[in-house]
């Protein structure tokens, strides 16, 4: 029964009927009066209240149908609110927004809304637009277009909350670069000082992030810092949007990230799988390391493993938890995924196989199952996704030639028709990973034609591909190497040309940040360094760590750039976050260079780090290795601190692996040493010193410089090294006869030196220094000496070694 009843002045049926008849006569004789004083069905409660009490869509649509002639714009807006509320109250498996849009009575609401757009308030207008989009009404639908057009007219008068909701609607339509979004960005810029609502501002920042300048970005970050204390510590959504904005604009603002991180950690129970997944992805992209959050995320996600039995949700869990999980959790994830593998969609299979690469999975059964799904759907993937699949299957050692043959066919077919530079780069890179007896000349020609359109990142990727092809052609004795070398020269030419035209540090960095630098020829390296030197004045506290990391990767010693980095740190240390210190000091360590103000520079770096040393019980092997190196350096170089050595077990685990076979130069040196010293028993290979330095070769001379034999316990070449000295660590070789000395030999390949000059890099210099502290005399043999014309004969090399071993005062 309807809740609406006609009001009656009496229970008398005749009187009621007579009154109704008079009303209809009045309507016929006086339409103007009737229009002004509409006779509406009244109820015991207002229509908006009745709508709010509806418990399903049928009830609300029934109310709309029965009252369509009298609904106001406010009631129309409320109807949308109730319909959306009913959807949000459903579990994810029962949600079906399309069912609302496709309901037989939805056109009634649609038409009512269209007719009342101009009469709607700002808040109702934008709210209806937002909900209509949630109900999957198409962006090109006349209703959506009319709502957007009306909102555009009112844009300047919108308050900040309405403006933020409208910007989110435009973002949902992917109108990030539209003139309308540009207008919103302009309004935010003009009114930024008066904005006090961080929740609304965070939404706006995400929406306009594709359009803002560097200066505007800095203003938004400063405003966010000012308003952060005004939000409640439970506002996880606002903190999450701030992190998302920083990711969008590629801004690793560590102080703001730390404040957001504290909000997340204090609201652990409010973070669902999607929230944790997005936060971890943003942290990784921004190179922000929160050990506490990772531990919390691992614990929360592990608890979720039994809760998901549907592929859609379990894939998300697998992808998020997998790279963090320990052996037991990985086994549990893989076994569950194996049961679901045949139900996966093409995109889910891609996500899983990429996660397996990150997990370094060796579950051959699961790899085979996922590869089967990928194989069936190869034609559905984009060029970039095909590149991911190629990289991942190669990394996972998947052995199927059939899959790789189909991949090659698809890549070639896409390459023939593709016109986008990004796609062609991905296709070429993927093809270069699949060994072939010959390289298709059409591929080379396609790359060559694109070079004028390429930025430095594209040129880097193309050069990497060409170098792989050259390597394969050498393997297969192909005839096309000459063409590839010419293409490599053209890549160098266009790289140098683009570098010479660079006049903005930020733009140059955007093109170079993903380059490892190892593909550059010497000329391109010099041009790159020269470009940064020209833009040195733009190096400041915001980018000093980035340029430090890049210089470390190039292995190129530029004293002027390093001096500039040191000067920026000395002048602006209070603005530099401890997380940036690694990138700053890395080139000085790797390239073995001290700036003019070294004491002040390194002292400030250490002070900055002291306030932020955090160690957890769960450290990655890389962090443990760095901690071991620090422990070793302090023990050897600063014994007055009396710091204990606590890495024996870690080092034994690390060095209990096969160290691999010797290269050609090392084998030559070993044979010549054995010949010079009197036989294999007089030279020891693959020795571990105290504190676990790997020594390539070692010999002992007595006080008369005569070699001493080692006996029968020499180490076989290529086998794991063993500790030769006494088990208790001693700085002096107590087991030697009086006056005897230990000599360590180390062959230094090109990686031990700076790229542009024969300057020994920091790691090898420190190893030499530490071995000398341990009592060794260290003989380092540079590759450019050993492979020089002067040492081209066996006799010359033997004389070289004799001079270093037995010569007076040599080392």
Secondary structure, DSSP 8 states (H G I E B T S, - for coil): --SB----S-S-HHHHHHHHHHHHHHHHH-HHHHHHS-----BSS-HHHHHHT--SHHHHHHHHHHTTTT--HHHHHHHHHHHHHHHHTS-TTT--HHHHHT-TTHHHHHHHHHHTTTTS-HHHHHHHHHHHHHTT--TTSHHHHHHHHHHHHHGGG--HHHHHHHHHHHHHTT-TTSHHHHHHHHHHHHHGGG---HHHHHHHHHHHTTT--HHHHHHHHHHHHHHHTTS-TT-HHHHHHHHHHHHHTT---HHHHHHHHHHHHTTGGG--HHHHHHHHHHHHHHT---HHHHHHHHHHHHHHGGG--SHHHHHHHHHHHHTT--HHHHHHHHHHHHHHGGG--HHHHHHHHHHHHHHT---HHHHHHHHHHHHHTGGGS-HHHHHHHHHHHHHTT---HHHHHHHHHHHHHHHHH---HHHHHHHHHHHHTS--SS--HHHHHHHHHHGGG--HHHHHHHHHHHHHHHHHHHHHT-S-HHHHHHHHHHHHHHHHHHHHT---HHHHHHHHTT--SSS--HHHHHHHHHHHHHTGGG--TTTHHHHHHHHHHHT---HHHHHHHHHHHHHHGGG--GGGHHHHHHHHHHTT---TTHHHHHHHHHHHHHTT----S---HHHHHHHHHHHHHHHHH-GGG------HHHHHHHTTS------HHHHHHHHHHHHHHTSGGG-EEEEE-TT--EEEEEEEE-TTS-B----S----TTS--EE-S-SS--SS-TTS-TT-EEEEEEEE-GGGB-SSS--B-HHHHHHHHHHHHTTEEEEEEEHHHHTSGGG-SHHHHHHHHHHHHHSTT--
